[in-house]
Amino acid sequence: MFVVMLAYLIMRELASRLKDIELTVEKGIRELGTFCVMDVMVKGELSCRKLPKPSPNIQKLLDAAQVTLPEVVLRDGTVVATTTSPSKTAKPR
């Protein structure tokens, strides 16, 4: 029950911050899901992770949520592995 209530509160907060953009929370989350970290390689080895410049739409969402992104994302050694391809689990549009 706690997780459901927390999700509800997050959705309400996002909805209030996105109301001036005239964008639903679902579409805003989908748009933000396209924003990914880039690995920077030096001499064939991962040096750091960098965030690209956000598209104008993503920047509007970040501004509405009052989020400031760092230039570089530090490496912490965490490896994330998935067992299924996102394209196989994604719902058709």
Buried (B, 14 or more C-beta within 10 A) or exposed (E): EEEEEEEEEEEEEBEEBBEEBEBEBEEBBEBBEEBEEEEEEEEEEEEBBEBEEBEEBBEBBBEBEEEEEEEEBEEEEEEEEEEEEEEEEEEEE
